[in-house]
Amino acid sequence: MSGDDLDGLQVPDDLSALTTPQPPTVAVVVTQVAVADALAAACSLAAVDVDAVPSPVGALAVLRDPASGTVAAGAVSKLLRQVPVVLLERREGKVSASQWIGGEHQKDLPAGLVLSGAPPVLEDLLLGDVPAAEIEGAVSSVGLSRWKAMRLLAAHRR
């Protein structure tokens, strides 16, 4: 290689961007909550901004701010007490999975196993193929008043 071949090549002074993990571009909390509006109500009470989407395995909370995944998974799992939830995050083309119970991170899970029996809607959301708000039955926690959230939860307890 001659010096001419290197013309225009710039080496940045700060290489930390090469080693610093990038924030997730998509984060989904998988729950066993039967209906999306109940999950949206619970998320509203926990001050977690999501679009709750129905699925055959339970409602999915698609986070409006994917970078808040761990905080949101902790808050949702605290509300659901002893029922486990799974946080799936996609960053840099890779999916990671972790289990949460009672507001605490329990363990990391093999994402491939978690997704092996996943419904197509979950894969579509993780890949970014379909925006959560466009899925039939999606309910947003954003803008739900505390009063309406409590009424929704009470209606589903009956």
VMD Tcl script that draws the C-alpha trace (Angstrom):
set ca {
  {0.00 0.00 0.00}
  {1.39 3.35 -0.88}
  {0.78 6.65 0.88}
  {-1.58 7.63 -1.92}
  {-3.87 4.70 -1.04}
  {-4.31 6.09 2.46}
  {-5.29 9.60 1.36}
  {-8.68 10.45 2.80}
  {-8.45 7.80 5.53}
  {-9.31 9.30 8.89}
  {-8.74 7.63 12.22}
  {-10.97 9.02 14.98}
  {-9.35 10.25 18.20}
  {-11.97 8.47 20.33}
  {-12.46 4.76 19.60}
  {-14.96 4.19 22.44}
  {-17.85 4.01 19.96}
  {-16.36 0.74 18.71}
  {-16.57 -0.92 22.14}
  {-19.54 0.83 23.76}
  {-22.74 -1.22 23.48}
  {-25.35 0.49 21.35}
  {-28.79 1.11 22.84}
  {-31.54 -1.26 21.71}
  {-33.63 -0.25 18.73}
  {-36.60 -2.40 19.80}
  {-37.64 -3.62 23.25}
  {-40.65 -5.84 23.99}
  {-41.85 -7.16 27.35}
  {-43.64 -10.48 26.93}
  {-46.27 -11.10 29.61}
  {-48.94 -13.63 30.52}
  {-51.56 -10.88 30.79}
  {-54.55 -12.09 28.80}
  {-55.65 -8.82 27.18}
  {-53.79 -5.84 25.78}
  {-55.90 -3.13 27.41}
  {-55.23 -4.55 30.89}
  {-51.50 -4.54 30.19}
  {-51.70 -0.97 28.85}
  {-53.53 0.06 32.03}
  {-50.90 -1.61 34.25}
  {-48.11 0.06 32.28}
  {-49.85 3.41 32.57}
  {-49.99 3.05 36.36}
  {-46.28 2.14 36.34}
  {-45.51 5.21 34.18}
  {-44.18 3.01 31.36}
  {-44.99 4.23 27.83}
  {-45.92 1.24 25.67}
  {-48.14 0.03 22.92}
  {-49.73 -3.15 24.29}
  {-50.37 -5.74 21.60}
  {-52.45 -8.90 21.92}
  {-50.85 -12.25 21.10}
  {-51.71 -15.93 21.61}
  {-49.11 -16.24 24.41}
  {-50.14 -13.09 26.30}
  {-50.08 -9.37 25.74}
  {-46.83 -7.79 24.54}
  {-45.63 -4.40 25.77}
  {-43.71 -2.69 22.97}
  {-41.73 0.08 24.63}
  {-41.95 3.55 23.15}
  {-38.39 4.16 24.43}
  {-36.40 0.95 23.75}
  {-33.49 2.24 25.85}
  {-35.69 2.01 28.96}
  {-36.05 -1.77 28.64}
  {-34.58 -2.83 31.96}
  {-36.43 -0.14 33.93}
  {-39.70 -0.99 32.17}
  {-39.29 -4.76 32.62}
  {-38.62 -4.18 36.32}
  {-41.69 -1.96 36.69}
  {-44.02 -4.29 34.79}
  {-42.78 -7.39 36.62}
  {-43.21 -5.61 39.96}
  {-46.86 -4.92 39.12}
  {-47.43 -8.53 38.07}
  {-45.75 -9.73 41.29}
  {-44.71 -13.39 41.02}
  {-45.62 -13.83 37.34}
  {-42.47 -13.89 35.19}
  {-42.05 -11.56 32.23}
  {-39.44 -11.71 29.50}
  {-37.65 -8.67 28.11}
  {-36.54 -9.02 24.50}
  {-34.22 -6.37 23.11}
  {-32.86 -6.02 19.59}
  {-29.62 -4.16 19.18}
  {-27.19 -4.20 16.29}
  {-29.10 -7.03 14.61}
  {-28.99 -9.31 17.66}
  {-31.77 -10.21 20.08}
  {-31.20 -10.71 23.80}
  {-33.69 -12.11 26.32}
  {-33.93 -11.84 30.10}
  {-36.45 -13.02 32.68}
  {-37.85 -10.71 35.36}
  {-39.93 -11.55 38.45}
  {-41.20 -9.15 41.12}
  {-39.20 -6.23 39.78}
  {-35.89 -8.11 39.74}
  {-33.77 -9.47 36.91}
  {-33.64 -13.24 37.43}
  {-31.53 -14.55 34.57}
  {-30.58 -14.14 30.95}
  {-32.25 -16.56 28.57}
  {-31.17 -17.95 25.18}
  {-33.05 -15.70 22.77}
  {-33.29 -18.46 20.17}
  {-35.17 -20.71 22.57}
  {-37.49 -17.92 23.65}
  {-38.31 -17.11 20.03}
  {-38.58 -20.73 18.85}
  {-42.27 -20.97 19.74}
  {-43.05 -17.27 19.51}
  {-46.11 -16.08 17.62}
  {-45.45 -14.33 14.29}
  {-46.58 -10.97 15.73}
  {-43.65 -11.00 18.18}
  {-41.15 -11.66 15.40}
  {-42.73 -8.90 13.28}
  {-42.39 -6.44 16.17}
  {-38.79 -7.39 16.96}
  {-37.73 -7.14 13.34}
  {-39.49 -3.80 12.97}
  {-41.61 -5.09 10.09}
  {-44.84 -3.76 11.60}
  {-45.26 -0.80 13.95}
  {-47.06 -1.84 17.14}
  {-49.75 0.81 16.73}
  {-50.80 -0.77 13.40}
  {-51.54 -4.19 14.89}
  {-55.22 -4.92 15.42}
  {-56.14 -4.64 19.09}
  {-53.12 -2.52 20.05}
  {-53.71 -0.18 23.00}
  {-51.42 2.63 24.10}
  {-50.61 3.35 27.74}
  {-49.75 6.92 26.79}
  {-52.47 9.35 27.78}
  {-54.44 6.84 29.87}
  {-55.61 8.61 32.99}
  {-55.07 6.94 36.34}
  {-58.83 6.73 36.78}
  {-59.40 5.02 33.42}
  {-56.47 2.64 34.00}
  {-57.94 1.59 37.36}
  {-61.36 1.04 35.75}
  {-59.83 -1.11 33.00}
  {-57.98 -3.25 35.52}
  {-61.07 -3.62 37.70}
  {-63.15 -4.68 34.69}
  {-60.70 -7.48 33.87}
  {-60.55 -8.81 37.43}
  {-64.20 -9.84 37.35}
}
mol new
graphics top color blue
foreach p $ca { graphics top sphere $p radius 0.5 }
foreach p [lrange $ca 0 end-1] q [lrange $ca 1 end] { graphics top cylinder $p $q radius 0.2 }
display resetview
